[in-house]
């Protein structure tokens, strides 16, 4: 699974958990959903894919 797909799936899980937390009025689920979304946002800053070639390699 690529990093982009992993971030997407993690975001969907976090949003689904947040919706369930609102409907269930459970604070524990809310905090877990927030933690999942923070991890998904944090993974946004992890470089994925190949490093672009420098000017000397072109």
N, CA, C and O atoms as a printed pandas DataFrame, in Angstrom:
     atom_number atom_name residue_name chain_id  residue_number  x_coord  y_coord  z_coord
0              1         N          UNK        A               1    0.849   -1.174    0.000
1              2        CA          UNK        A               1    0.000    0.000    0.000
2              3         C          UNK        A               1    0.894    1.236    0.000
3              4         O          UNK        A               1    1.826    1.344    0.797
4              5         N          UNK        A               2    0.606    2.134   -0.877
5              6        CA          UNK        A               2    1.424    3.336   -0.960
6              7         C          UNK        A               2    1.097    4.287    0.182
7              8         O          UNK        A               2    0.070    4.152    0.848
8              9         N          UNK        A               3    1.968    5.230    0.393
9             10        CA          UNK        A               3    1.788    6.191    1.477
10            11         C          UNK        A               3    0.547    7.051    1.251
11            12         O          UNK        A               3   -0.146    7.400    2.206
12            13         N          UNK        A               4    0.266    7.390    0.009
13            14        CA          UNK        A               4   -0.908    8.212   -0.290
14            15         C          UNK        A               4   -2.186    7.458    0.065
15            16         O          UNK        A               4   -3.098    8.027    0.665
16            17         N          UNK        A               5   -2.254    6.189   -0.302
17            18        CA          UNK        A               5   -3.434    5.393    0.035
18            19         C          UNK        A               5   -3.565    5.215    1.534
19            20         O          UNK        A               5   -4.670    5.273    2.074
20            21         N          UNK        A               6   -2.441    4.998    2.216
21            22        CA          UNK        A               6   -2.465    4.829    3.663
22            23         C          UNK        A               6   -2.997    6.085    4.340
23            24         O          UNK        A               6   -3.822    5.997    5.250
24            25         N          UNK        A               7   -2.531    7.255    3.903
25            26        CA          UNK        A               7   -3.033    8.515    4.479
26            27         C          UNK        A               7   -4.518    8.680    4.208
27            28         O          UNK        A               7   -5.265    9.113    5.085
28            29         N          UNK        A               8   -4.957    8.337    2.991
29            30        CA          UNK        A               8   -6.365    8.451    2.629
30            31         C          UNK        A               8   -7.231    7.537    3.491
31            32         O          UNK        A               8   -8.261    7.965    4.012
32            33         N          UNK        A               9   -6.815    6.280    3.640
33            34        CA          UNK        A               9   -7.572    5.328    4.457
34            35         C          UNK        A               9   -7.587    5.772    5.913
35            36         O          UNK        A               9   -8.616    5.676    6.582
36            37         N          UNK        A              10   -6.457    6.254    6.406
37            38        CA          UNK        A              10   -6.390    6.728    7.783
38            39         C          UNK        A              10   -7.308    7.929    7.997
39            40         O          UNK        A              10   -7.947    8.042    9.043
40            41         N          UNK        A              11   -7.376    8.813    7.027
41            42        CA          UNK        A              11   -8.281    9.960    7.118
42            43         C          UNK        A              11   -9.741    9.524    7.120
43            44         O          UNK        A              11  -10.547   10.048    7.888
44            45         N          UNK        A              12  -10.078    8.569    6.265
45            46        CA          UNK        A              12  -11.451    8.061    6.236
46            47         C          UNK        A              12  -11.828    7.393    7.551
47            48         O          UNK        A              12  -12.943    7.567    8.042
48            49         N          UNK        A              13  -10.907    6.633    8.119
49            50        CA          UNK        A              13  -11.169    5.993    9.411
50            51         C          UNK        A              13  -11.384    7.046   10.492
51            52         O          UNK        A              13  -12.303    6.927   11.303
52            53         N          UNK        A              14  -10.544    8.071   10.507
53            54        CA          UNK        A              14  -10.682    9.132   11.502
54            55         C          UNK        A              14  -11.992    9.887   11.377
55            56         O          UNK        A              14  -12.644   10.175   12.380
56            57         N          UNK        A              15  -12.382   10.209   10.149
57            58        CA          UNK        A              15  -13.649   10.914    9.948
58            59         C          UNK        A              15  -14.841   10.045   10.313
59            60         O          UNK        A              15  -15.813   10.539   10.885
60            61         N          UNK        A              16  -14.780    8.761    9.992
61            62        CA          UNK        A              16  -15.857    7.850   10.363
62            63         C          UNK        A              16  -15.963    7.719   11.879
63            64         O          UNK        A              16  -17.060    7.712   12.437
64            65         N          UNK        A              17  -14.810    7.614   12.537
65            66        CA          UNK        A              17  -14.824    7.530   13.995
66            67         C          UNK        A              17  -15.357    8.809   14.627
67            68         O          UNK        A              17  -16.049    8.762   15.644
68            69         N          UNK        A              18  -15.035    9.951   14.026
69            70        CA          UNK        A              18  -15.554   11.220   14.551
70            71         C          UNK        A              18  -17.072   11.268   14.420
71            72         O          UNK        A              18  -17.755   11.743   15.328
72            73         N          UNK        A              19  -17.602   10.788   13.317
73            74        CA          UNK        A              19  -19.055   10.752   13.124
74            75         C          UNK        A              19  -19.706    9.813   14.139
75            76         O          UNK        A              19  -20.740   10.142   14.721
76            77         N          UNK        A              20  -19.102    8.655   14.348
77            78        CA          UNK        A              20  -19.627    7.711   15.337
78            79         C          UNK        A              20  -19.566    8.313   16.733
79            80         O          UNK        A              20  -20.486    8.129   17.531
80            81         N          UNK        A              21  -18.491    9.028   17.032
81            82        CA          UNK        A              21  -18.348    9.648   18.352
82            83         C          UNK        A              21  -19.420   10.700   18.591
83            84         O          UNK        A              21  -19.933   10.822   19.703
84            85         N          UNK        A              22  -19.760   11.455   17.564
85            86        CA          UNK        A              22  -20.810   12.466   17.712
86            87         C          UNK        A              22  -22.158   11.791   17.926
87            88         O          UNK        A              22  -22.939   12.215   18.778
88            89         N          UNK        A              23  -22.429   10.755   17.167
89            90        CA          UNK        A              23  -23.713   10.065   17.302
90            91         C          UNK        A              23  -23.832    9.316   18.630
91            92         O          UNK        A              23  -24.916    9.237   19.207
92            93         N          UNK        A              24  -22.710    8.764   19.114
93            94        CA          UNK        A              24  -22.729    7.991   20.355
94            95         C          UNK        A              24  -22.479    8.857   21.586
95            96         O          UNK        A              24  -22.690    8.406   22.711
96            97         N          UNK        A              25  -22.039   10.076   21.386
97            98        CA          UNK        A              25  -21.712   10.996   22.492
98            99         C          UNK        A              25  -20.706   10.356   23.455
99           100         O          UNK        A              25  -20.874   10.415   24.673
100          101         N          UNK        A              26  -19.672    9.751   22.895
101          102        CA          UNK        A              26  -18.643    9.089   23.698
102          103         C          UNK        A              26  -17.332    9.853   23.541
103          104         O          UNK        A              26  -16.819    9.997   22.431
104          105         N          UNK        A              27  -16.800   10.336   24.644
105          106        CA          UNK        A              27  -15.575   11.147   24.594
106          107         C          UNK        A              27  -14.343   10.317   24.237
107          108         O          UNK        A              27  -13.412   10.834   23.619
108          109         N          UNK        A              28  -14.324    9.050   24.614
109          110        CA          UNK        A              28  -13.151    8.215   24.290
110          111         C          UNK        A              28  -13.011    8.036   22.788
111          112         O          UNK        A              28  -11.910    8.128   22.246
112          113         N          UNK        A              29  -14.120    7.782   22.121
113          114        CA          UNK        A              29  -14.076    7.627   20.664
114          115         C          UNK        A              29  -13.662    8.959   20.026
115          116         O          UNK        A              29  -12.935    8.982   19.033
116          117         N          UNK        A              30  -14.126   10.049   20.602
117          118        CA          UNK        A              30  -13.757   11.367   20.078
118          119         C          UNK        A              30  -12.252   11.575   20.140
119          120         O          UNK        A              30  -11.649   12.025   19.166
120          121         N          UNK        A              31  -11.636   11.250   21.278
121          122        CA          UNK        A              31  -10.198   11.448   21.420
122          123         C          UNK        A              31   -9.401   10.508   20.526
123          124         O          UNK        A              31   -8.347   10.885   20.013
124          125         N          UNK        A              32   -9.894    9.293   20.336
125          126        CA          UNK        A              32   -9.211    8.357   19.424
126          127         C          UNK        A              32   -9.324    8.874   17.989
127          128         O          UNK        A              32   -8.364    8.794   17.223
128          129         N          UNK        A              33  -10.493    9.404   17.623
129          130        CA          UNK        A              33  -10.669    9.952   16.276
130          131         C          UNK        A              33   -9.743   11.142   16.056
131          132         O          UNK        A              33   -9.156   11.282   14.983
132          133         N          UNK        A              34   -9.612   11.994   17.062
133          134        CA          UNK        A              34   -8.703   13.140   16.954
134          135         C          UNK        A              34   -7.265   12.650   16.781
135          136         O          UNK        A              34   -6.516   13.192   15.969
136          137         N          UNK        A              35   -6.880   11.626   17.544
137          138        CA          UNK        A              35   -5.516   11.092   17.437
138          139         C          UNK        A              35   -5.260   10.504   16.049
139          140         O          UNK        A              35   -4.186   10.700   15.480
140          141         N          UNK        A              36   -6.237    9.790   15.509
141          142        CA          UNK        A              36   -6.082    9.202   14.175
142          143         C          UNK        A              36   -5.938   10.304   13.129
143          144         O          UNK        A              36   -5.106   10.201   12.228
144          145         N          UNK        A              37   -6.745   11.354   13.247
145          146        CA          UNK        A              37   -6.657   12.446   12.280
146          147         C          UNK        A              37   -5.342   13.215   12.412
147          148         O          UNK        A              37   -4.800   13.678   11.408
148          149         N          UNK        A              38   -4.824   13.358   13.631
149          150        CA          UNK        A              38   -3.529   14.024   13.818
150          151         C          UNK        A              38   -2.415   13.209   13.165
151          152         O          UNK        A              38   -1.507   13.774   12.556
152          153         N          UNK        A              39   -2.480   11.892   13.290
153          154        CA          UNK        A              39   -1.481   11.040   12.638
154          155         C          UNK        A              39   -1.589   11.166   11.118
155          156         O          UNK        A              39   -0.575   11.235   10.423
156          157         N          UNK        A              40   -2.815   11.196   10.607
157          158        CA          UNK        A              40   -3.000   11.335    9.161
158          159         C          UNK        A              40   -2.451   12.669    8.666
159          160         O          UNK        A              40   -1.836   12.732    7.601
160          161         N          UNK        A              41   -2.670   13.728    9.429
161          162        CA          UNK        A              41   -2.132   15.042    9.049
162          163         C          UNK        A              41   -0.613   15.048    9.192
163          164         O          UNK        A              41    0.089   15.627    8.363
164          165         N          UNK        A              42   -0.110   14.408   10.238
165          166        CA          UNK        A              42    1.343   14.336   10.432
166          167         C          UNK        A              42    2.034   13.583    9.314
167          168         O          UNK        A              42    3.157   13.921    8.941
168          169         N          UNK        A              43    1.376   12.561    8.773
169          170        CA          UNK        A              43    1.962   11.818    7.660
170          171         C          UNK        A              43    2.022   12.652    6.393
171          172         O          UNK        A              43    2.721   12.295    5.444
172          173         N          UNK        A              44    1.305   13.746    6.370
173          174        CA          UNK        A              44    1.340   14.646    5.215
174          175         C          UNK        A              44    2.747   15.219    5.018
175          176         O          UNK        A              44    3.137   15.557    3.900
176          177         N          UNK        A              45    3.504   15.324    6.120
177          178        CA          UNK        A              45    4.832   15.915    6.059
178          179         C          UNK        A              45    5.933   14.884    5.841
179          180         O          UNK        A              45    7.108   15.242    5.748
180          181         N          UNK        A              46    5.563   13.609    5.759
181          182        CA          UNK        A              46    6.538   12.561    5.474
182          183         C          UNK        A              46    6.724   12.498    3.965
183          184         O          UNK        A              46    5.754   12.324    3.228
184          185         N          UNK        A              47    7.957   12.636    3.501
185          186        CA          UNK        A              47    8.152   12.597    2.049
186          187         C          UNK        A              47    7.864   11.195    1.511
187          188         O          UNK        A              47    8.304   10.191    2.072
188          189         N          UNK        A              48    7.128   11.156    0.429
189          190        CA          UNK        A              48    6.806    9.881   -0.200
190          191         C          UNK        A              48    7.241    9.892   -1.650
191          192         O          UNK        A              48    7.300   10.949   -2.279
192          193         N          UNK        A              49    7.539    8.748   -2.171
193          194        CA          UNK        A              49    7.930    8.671   -3.570
194          195         C          UNK        A              49    9.421    8.867   -3.751
195          196         O          UNK        A              49   10.203    8.801   -2.804
196          197         N          UNK        A              50    9.785    9.109   -4.992
197          198        CA          UNK        A              50   11.199    9.270   -5.333
198          199         C          UNK        A              50   11.636   10.715   -5.132
199          200         O          UNK        A              50   10.843   11.650   -5.237
200          201         N          UNK        A              51   12.902   10.863   -4.844
201          202        CA          UNK        A              51   13.490   12.187   -4.725
202          203         C          UNK        A              51   13.688   12.740   -6.132
203          204         O          UNK        A              51   14.252   12.051   -6.982
204          205         N          UNK        A              52   13.238   13.963   -6.397
205          206        CA          UNK        A              52   13.421   14.504   -7.748
206          207         C          UNK        A              52   14.905   14.661   -8.075
207          208         O          UNK        A              52   15.704   14.980   -7.194
208          209         N          UNK        A              53   15.275   14.441   -9.324
209          210        CA          UNK        A              53   16.687   14.547   -9.694
210          211         C          UNK        A              53   17.190   15.986   -9.567
211          212         O          UNK        A              53   16.471   16.944   -9.851
212          213         N          UNK        A              54   18.421   16.106   -9.140
213          214        CA          UNK        A              54   19.021   17.419   -9.029
214          215         C          UNK        A              54   19.449   17.959  -10.383
215          216         O          UNK        A              54   19.343   17.252  -11.385
216          217         N          UNK        A              55   19.936   19.208  -10.438
217          218        CA          UNK        A              55   20.329   19.790  -11.713
218          219         C          UNK        A              55   21.530   19.060  -12.337
219          220         O          UNK        A              55   21.672   19.052  -13.560
220          221         N          UNK        A              56   22.377   18.461  -11.533
221          222        CA          UNK        A              56   23.555   17.784  -12.098
222          223         C          UNK        A              56   23.192   16.411  -12.671
223          224         O          UNK        A              56   23.976   15.856  -13.441
224          225         N          UNK        A              57   22.038   15.848  -12.325
225          226        CA          UNK        A              57   21.644   14.538  -12.778
226          227         C          UNK        A              57   20.753   14.583  -14.018
227          228         O          UNK        A              57   20.388   13.531  -14.542
228          229         N          UNK        A              58   20.405   15.738  -14.485
229          230        CA          UNK        A              58   19.507   15.830  -15.631
230          231         C          UNK        A              58   20.254   15.793  -16.922
231          232         O          UNK        A              58   19.645   15.861  -17.989
